[in-house]
């Protein structure tokens, strides 16, 4: 009677290879990335003060997030924890309403991003020209805008980890000027020696200021599209969304509050 030989080991080619460890986004890089997806700080909020004035502008920047930002942050935190799919809100709509409405969501988001993304290089060049008027001559501003687009594209191609760490460093770098504004305002140092009042009669009005602030507080849903590249999304997303709301509110309101306090001190003739 012949015996059947059994291999003592399984061939290596039949053993599934271990999935390589992929660097994922942790809490604070996700907070910084979400911060830039939403706002980027005080930049772009001047029209709120022009239209609503310092008092109403501060109230808008402080209280609008309670009714506009927090509900969205809670929604993104909950859905990203429950359904951490690549594609985020597109995957949620497709899962809940079917492929047709999922396609509509993806298409409308793509169209909106084409126009929305064009704003930021333009805004960057606008501020750059205030610092260096040379960029306002000839095609220098266009070249600077194209450089911003190319740099951002390169960061995205480098991977989510690079995007997160770069966003974290940029968060601190861009926060520095506004921190200086807040700290030096009581001492009336430098540029604060000759304060400029908010422009009157810009035509924007209180409602326009609210609309600009709403636009400036949008974008948290974009963070949901990278859920599979976030470490422990069930725990990370809720914390990141709340931290990003707090960062956006303080970066927008604190410098404005500081300037308003200084204007009040100047009006009362305090040294």
GUMARMI-719391 format. One record per residue: residue number from 1; residue in one letter; x, y, z of N, C-alpha, C in turn. Coordinates in steps of 0.1 Angstrom, whole numbers. Each point is the difference from the previous one (the first is absolute). Last residue first. Example, Ala and Ser with C-alpha at 12.3 -4.5 7.8 and 13.67 -1.06 7.14 Angstrom:
% GUMARMI-719391
   i aa    nu    nv    nw   cau   cav   caw    cu    cv    cw
   2  S   128   -22    71     9    11     0    -8    11     8
   1  A     3   -57    -1    -9    12     0     9    12     0
***
This chain:
% GUMARMI-719391
   i aa    nu    nv    nw   cau   cav   caw    cu    cv    cw
 271  X   -31  1066   258    14    -1    -6     3   -14    -4
 270  X   -50    22     0     9    -7     9    14    -1    -7
 269  X   -44    19   -16    12     8     2     9    -6    10
 268  X   -42   -16   -21    -1     5    14    12     8     4
 267  X    -2   -22   -42   -11     9     0    -2     7    13
 266  X    32   -34    -5     5    12    -7   -11    10     0
 265  X    -9   -42    18    10     7     9     4    13    -7
 264  X   -28   -28   -25    -7     5    12     9     8     9
 263  X    19   -24   -36    -8    12    -5    -7     7    11
 262  X    23   -40    11     9    11    -2    -7    12    -6
 261  X   -25   -39     6     4     5    13     9    12    -2
 260  X   -11   -23   -39   -11     7     5     3     7    14
 259  X    32   -29   -19    -1    13    -7   -11     8     4
 258  X     4   -43    18    11     8     4     0    14    -6
 257  X   -32   -32   -13    -3     5    13    11     9     5
 256  X     7   -23   -40   -10    11    -2    -4     6    13
 255  X    30   -37     0     6    12    -5   -10    12    -2
 254  X   -18   -42    15     9     6    10     7    13    -6
 253  X   -31   -29   -26    -6    10     9    10     7     9
 252  X    11   -35   -33    -8    10    -7    -3    11    10
 251  X    23   -38    15     9     7   -10    -8    11    -7
 250  X   -24   -28    31    10     9     6     9     7    -9
 249  X   -32   -30   -18    -7    11     7    11     9     7
 248  X    16   -40   -21    -6    10   -10    -6    12     7
 247  X    15   -36    27    11     7    -6    -5    11   -10
 246  X   -32   -29    20     6     9    10    11     8    -6
 245  X   -19   -33   -26    -9    11     2     5    10     9
 244  X    25   -39    -6     1     9   -12   -10    11     1
 243  X     0   -34    33    12     8     2     1    10   -12
 242  X   -35   -31    -1    -2    10    10    12     9     2
 241  X     3   -35   -31   -10     9    -4    -2    11    10
 240  X    29   -36    10     6     9    -9   -10    11    -5
 239  X   -14   -35    30     9     9     6     6    11   -10
 238  X   -28   -35   -17    -7     9     9     9    10     7
 237  X    22   -32   -29    -8    10    -6    -8     8     9
 236  X    28   -37    15     7    12    -4    -9    10    -5
 235  X   -14   -44    14     4     8    11     5    14    -4
 234  X   -13   -33   -32   -11     1     9     3     9    12
 233  X    33   -10   -34   -10    11    -3   -11     1    10
 232  X    49   -21    -2   -11    -2     9   -11    11    -2
 231  X    38    13   -30     2   -11    11   -12     1    10
 230  X    -1    13   -53     1     6    13     1   -11    10
 229  X    -9    -4   -48    15     4     2     2     6    14
 228  X   -43   -13   -17     8   -12     0    14     2     2
 227  X   -31    37    -4    -2    -8    12     9   -12     1
 226  X    -6    41   -31    12    -7     3    -1    -9    12
 225  X   -35    29   -16     4    -8   -12    12    -8     2
 224  X   -21    32    32    -5   -13     0     5    -9   -11
 223  X     9    47     6     8    -8     8    -4   -14     0
 222  X   -26    34   -21    12    -4    -8     9    -9     7
 221  X   -37    22    21    -4   -12    -7    12    -6    -8
 220  X     1    44    21     4   -12     9    -3   -13    -7
 219  X    -9    46   -17    10    -8    -5     4   -12     8
 218  X   -20    54    10    -4   -12    -7    12    -9    -3
 217  X    -3    46    20    -1   -11    10    -4   -13    -7
 216  X     4    42   -23    13    -2     6     0   -12    10
 215  X   -40    14   -22     9    -6   -10    13    -3     7
 214  X   -30    22    26    -5   -14    -2     9    -7   -10
 213  X     8    45     9     4    -8    11    -4   -15    -2
 212  X   -15    33   -31    15    -2    -2     5   -10    11
 211  X   -45    13     3     2    -9   -11    15    -3    -3
 210  X   -13    32    33    -4   -13     4     3   -11   -11
 209  X     7    46   -10    10    -5     9    -3   -14     5
 208  X   -32    21   -26    11    -4    -8    12    -5     8
 207  X   -38    18    22    -3   -13    -7    11    -5    -8
 206  X     4    43    19     0   -11    10    -2   -13    -6
 205  X    20    37   -33   -11    -1    10     2   -12     9
 204  X    21    20   -43    -1   -14     3   -11    -2    10
 203  X    17    43   -18   -11    -6    -7    -3   -14     4
 202  X    33    34    16     5    -9   -10   -11    -6    -8
 201  X     3    35    38    -7     2   -12     5    -9   -11
 200  X    35     9    37   -14     2     1    -6     0   -14
 199  X    47   -22    25    -6     8   -11   -15     1     1
 198  X    32    -5    43    -6    -8   -10    -7     8   -10
 197  X    42    22    25   -14    -5     3    -5    -8   -11
 196  X    52     7    16    -9     3   -11   -14    -6     4
 195  X    47    17    29   -10   -10    -3    -9     5   -11
 194  X    49     9    19    -9     8    -9   -11   -10    -4
 193  X    32   -16    29     1    14     4    -9     9    -8
 192  X     8   -48    -5   -12     4     7     1    14     5
 191  X    35   -24   -24   -11     4    -9   -12     5     8
 190  X    39    -4    32     2    -1   -15   -12     5    -8
 189  X   -12    -9    50    14     0    -6    -1    -1   -15
 188  X   -31     2    44     0    10   -11    14     1    -7
 187  X   -17   -29    37    12     8     2     0    11   -11
 186  X   -34   -35     2    -1     9    12    11    10     2
 185  X     1   -31   -38   -10    10    -1    -1     8    13
 184  X    29   -39    -9     5    13    -1   -10    11     1
 183  X   -11   -48     0     9     3    11     5    15     1
 182  X   -28   -17   -36    -7    -1    12     9     4    12
 181  X    20    -2   -43   -11    10     0    -7     1    14
 180  X    30   -35    -9     8    12     3   -10    12     1
 179  X   -17   -42   -12     4     0    14     7    13     3
 178  X   -10    -6   -44   -12     3     7     2     0    15
 177  X    35   -13   -30    -3    14    -1   -12     4     8
 176  X    12   -47     0    10     9     7    -4    15    -2
 175  X   -22   -39   -20    -6     5    12     9    10     7
 174  X    13   -24   -40   -10    10    -3    -7     6    13
 173  X    33   -34     5     6    11    -7   -10    11    -3
 172  X   -15   -41    19     8     8    10     6    12    -7
 171  X   -23   -29   -28   -10     5    10     8     9    10
 170  X    25   -25   -32    -6    13    -5   -10     6    10
 169  X    18   -42    11    11    11     0    -6    13    -5
 168  X   -28   -37    -3     2     3    14    11    11     1
 167  X   -10   -17   -43   -11     8     6     2     4    14
 166  X    30   -30   -19     2    14    -6   -11     9     5
 165  X    -3   -45    12    11     6     7     2    14    -5
 164  X   -33   -26   -22    -4     3    14    11     7     7
 163  X     8   -14   -45   -10    11     1    -4     4    14
 162  X    28   -37    -7     7    12    -3    -9    12     1
 161  X   -18   -43     4     8     4    12     7    13    -2
 160  X   -26   -19   -35    -8     6    10     8     4    12
 159  X    22    -1   -50    -7    -9    10    -6     7    11
 158  X    24    15   -42     9    -5     9    -7    -9    11
 157  X   -24    25   -33     6   -11    -6    10    -7    10
 156  X   -20    40    13   -10   -11    -1     6   -12    -6
 155  X    27    38     1    -3    -5    14   -10   -11     0
 154  X     9    22   -41    11    -8     4    -2    -6    14
 153  X   -32    31   -16    -1   -13    -7    11    -9     4
 152  X     2    43    17   -11    -7     6    -2   -14    -7
 151  X    31    30   -18     5    -4    13   -10    -9     7
 150  X   -12    21   -42    10   -11    -2     5    -6    14
 149  X   -29    38     1    -7   -12    -6     9   -12    -1
 148  X    19    41    12    -8    -5    11    -7   -12    -4
 147  X    24    23   -33     9    -7    10    -8    -6    11
 146  X   -23    27   -31     4   -13    -5     9    -8     9
 145  X   -10    44    12   -12    -8     1     3   -14    -5
 144  X    33    32    -6    -1    -4    14   -12    -9     2
 143  X     6    18   -43    11   -10     3    -1    -4    15
 142  X   -29    34   -13    -4   -12    -7    10   -11     3
 141  X    11    43    14   -10    -5     8    -5   -13    -5
 140  X    32    24   -25     6    -6    12   -11    -6     9
 139  X    -1    24   -45    -6   -13     3     5    -7    12
 138  X     1    54    -4     0   -10   -11    -7   -13     4
 137  X     6    26    42     5     5   -13     0   -11   -10
 136  X   -10    -4    48   -11     6    -7     3     5   -14
 135  X    31   -18    32    -8   -11    -5   -13     5    -7
 134  X    31    29    22     6    -5   -12    -9   -11    -7
 133  X    -7    22    44    -7     5   -12     5    -5   -13
 132  X     0   -21    50    10     3   -10    -7     5   -13
 131  X   -26    -6    39    13    -1     7    11     4   -10
 130  X   -45    -2   -14     1    10    11    14     0     6
 129  X   -10   -32   -33     2    13    -6     0    11    11
 128  X   -10   -44    12    14     1    -3     3    13    -6
 127  X   -44   -11     9     7     3    13    15     2    -4
 126  X   -27   -13   -36    -5    13     6     8     4    12
 125  X     7   -43   -18     7    10    -8    -5    14     5
 124  X   -22   -37    19    15     0     4     7    11    -7
 123  X   -44    -7   -12     0     6    13    15     1     4
 122  X    -9   -23   -39    -2    14    -2     1     8    13
 121  X     3   -48     1    12     7    -6    -1    15    -2
 120  X   -39   -22    16    11     0     9    13     5    -5
 119  X   -43    -7   -25     0    12     9    13     1     8
 118  X   -13   -37   -29     6    11    -7     2    13     8
 117  X   -22   -40    15    14    -1     1     7    11    -7
 116  X   -47    -4    -3     4     4    14    15    -1     1
 115  X   -21   -12   -41    -2    14     3     6     4    13
 114  X     0   -46   -11     7     7   -11     0    15     3
 113  X   -25   -29    28    14     1     3     8     7   -10
 112  X   -46   -10    -7     2    11    10    15     2     3
 111  X   -11   -35   -29    -3    13    -7     2    11    10
 110  X     3   -44    17    11     3    -9    -1    14    -7
 109  X   -35   -16    28    12     3     8    12     3    -9
 108  X   -40   -15   -21    -2    13     5    12     5     9
 107  X     1   -45   -17     1    10   -11    -2    14     6
 106  X    -5   -36    30    13     1    -4     2    11   -11
 105  X   -43    -9    15     8     6    11    14     1    -4
 104  X   -29   -22   -29    -3    14     0     8     7    11
 103  X     4   -47    -3     6     7   -11    -3    15     0
 102  X   -22   -26    32    14     1     3     8     6   -11
 101  X   -45    -8    -7     2    12     9    15     1     5
 100  X   -12   -38   -27    -3    13    -7     3    12     8
  99  X     5   -44    19    11     4    -9    -3    13    -7
  98  X   -24    -9    48     2    -7   -12    11     6    -9
  97  X   -16    11    46   -10     4   -10     2    -7   -13
  96  X    27    -8    41   -13     3     5   -10     3   -11
  95  X    46   -10   -10    -5   -11     9   -14     3     4
  94  X    23    33   -24    -3   -12    -9    -5   -11     8
  93  X    12    39    23   -11     2    -8    -4   -12    -9
  92  X    39    -2    27   -12     0     8   -12     2    -8
  91  X    42     2   -21    -3   -14     3   -13     0     9
  90  X    17    42   -12    -5    -7   -12    -4   -14     3
  89  X    20    26    34   -14     3    -2    -5    -6   -13
  88  X    45   -19    11    -7     7     9   -15     2    -3
  87  X    42   -21   -21   -10     8    -7    -9     8     9
  86  X    22   -45    17     7     9    -9   -10     7    -9
  85  X   -15   -17    48     3    -4   -13     8    10    -8
  84  X   -21   -11    50    13     6    -5     4    -5   -13
  83  X   -43     2    32     2    -4   -14    13     6    -5
  82  X   -13     7    45    -9   -12    -3     4    -5   -14
  81  X    22    39    15     3   -11    10    -7   -13    -4
  80  X    -8    39   -24    14    -4    -3     4   -11     9
  79  X   -42    21     7     0    -8   -12    14    -6    -3
  78  X    -4    29    38    -8   -12     1     1    -9   -12
  77  X    21    43    -1     7    -9    10    -8   -13     1
  76  X   -18    33   -27    12    -6    -6     7    -9     9
  75  X   -37    24    17    -5   -10   -11    12    -7    -6
  74  X     8    34    32    -6   -12     7    -4   -10   -11
  73  X    15    41   -15    11    -7     6    -5   -13     6
  72  X   -32    30   -17     8    -7   -11    11    -8     6
  71  X   -25    26    30    -8   -10    -6     7    -8   -11
  70  X    24    38    18    -1   -11     9    -9   -12    -5
  69  X     4    42   -25    12    -9     0    -2   -12     9
  68  X   -35    34    -4     4    -4   -13    11   -11     0
  67  X   -19    22    39   -12    -4    -8     4    -6   -13
  66  X    33    16    31    -9    -8     8   -12    -6    -8
  65  X    33    31   -19     4   -15     0    -9    -8     9
  64  X    -7    48    -3    -5    -8   -12     5   -14     1
  63  X    13    32    33   -12    -7     2    -5    -8   -12
  62  X    41    28     2     0    -8    12   -12   -10     0
  61  X     8    32   -36    11   -10     0    -1    -9    13
  60  X   -32    35    -5    -1   -10   -11    10   -11     1
  59  X     3    36    30   -11    -8     3    -2   -11   -10
  58  X    32    33    -9     5    -9    10   -11   -10     5
  57  X   -12    34   -31    10   -10    -6     5   -10    10
  56  X   -28    37    13    -7   -11    -6     9   -11    -6
  55  X    22    37    19    -8    -6    10    -8   -12    -6
  54  X    28    27   -29     7    -8     9    -9    -8    10
  53  X   -19    12   -49     6     7    11     7    -9    10
  52  X   -24   -11   -43    -7    -1    13     6     9    11
  51  X    18    -3   -46   -14     0    -1    -8     1    13
  50  X    48    -2    -2    -4    11    -8   -15     1    -1
  49  X    19   -37    22     1    13     8    -4    12    -8
  48  X     1   -41   -22   -10    -1    11     0    12     8
  47  X    32    -5   -34   -13     4    -5   -11    -1    10
  46  X    44   -17     8     0    15     1   -14     5    -4
  45  X    19   -46     2   -11     4     8    -2    15     0
  44  X    36   -27   -22   -13     0    -7   -12     4     8
  43  X    42   -17    27     1     4   -14   -14    -2    -7
  42  X    11   -15    45    -6    13    -2     0     5   -14
  41  X     6   -53     5     2    11    10    -7    13    -3
  40  X    -2   -44   -22    13     5    -2     3    12     9
  39  X   -42   -32   -12     2    14     0    14     5    -3
  38  X   -18   -47    -5   -12     9     4     3    14    -2
  37  X    33   -34    -9   -12    -3    -8   -11    10     2
  36  X    38     2    28     2     6   -13   -11    -3   -10
  35  X    -3   -20    43     0    15     1     2     7   -13
  34  X     4   -47     2   -14     4     0    -1    15     2
  33  X    43   -19     3    -5    -1   -14   -14     4    -1
  32  X    19     0    43     6    10    -8    -5    -1   -14
  31  X   -14   -34    29    -6    13     5     6    11    -9
  30  X    18   -42    -6   -13     1    -6    -7    13     4
  29  X    43    -9    18     1     3   -14   -14     1    -7
  28  X     0   -13    45     3    14    -2     3     4   -14
  27  X   -12   -47    12   -10    10     4     4    14    -4
  26  X    21   -38   -30    -4     0    14    -8    12     4
  25  X    11   -30   -48    -1    13     6    -5    -1    15
  24  X    30   -38   -27   -13     6     0     0    13     8
  23  X    33   -39   -28     0    12     9   -14     6    -1
  22  X     9   -52    -9    -2    13    -8    -1    11    10
  21  X    19   -54    -2    -5    11     8     0    13    -8
  20  X    -6   -49   -23    10     9     5    -7    11     8
  19  X   -17   -51    -4    -2    13    -6     9    10     6
  18  X    11   -52    -6    -5     9    10    -2    14    -6
  17  X    -5   -47   -28    10    10     5    -6    10     9
  16  X   -16   -52    -9    -3    14    -4    10     9     7
  15  X     9   -51   -14    -3     8    12    -2    14    -4
  14  X    13   -34   -31   -14    -1     3    -4     8    13
  13  X    45    -4   -18    -8     8    -9   -15    -1     3
  12  X    33   -24    25     0    14     4    -9     8   -10
  11  X    -9   -52    13     9     8    -9    -2    15     3
  10  X    -9   -36    38    -8     6   -11    10     8    -8
   9  X    13   -45    30    -1    15     0    -8     5   -12
   8  X     7   -46     8     2     5    14    -1    15     1
   7  X   -23   -37   -36    10    10     2     1     6    14
   6  X   -17   -50   -14    -6    13     3    12    10     2
   5  X    -9   -52   -24     9     9     7    -7    14     1
   4  X   -19   -52    -3    -1    13    -6     9    10     8
   3  X     4   -56    -9    -3    10    10     0    14    -8
   2  X   -11   -54   -15     8    12    -1    -4    10    10
   1  X    -2   -55     1    -9    12     0     9    12     0
***
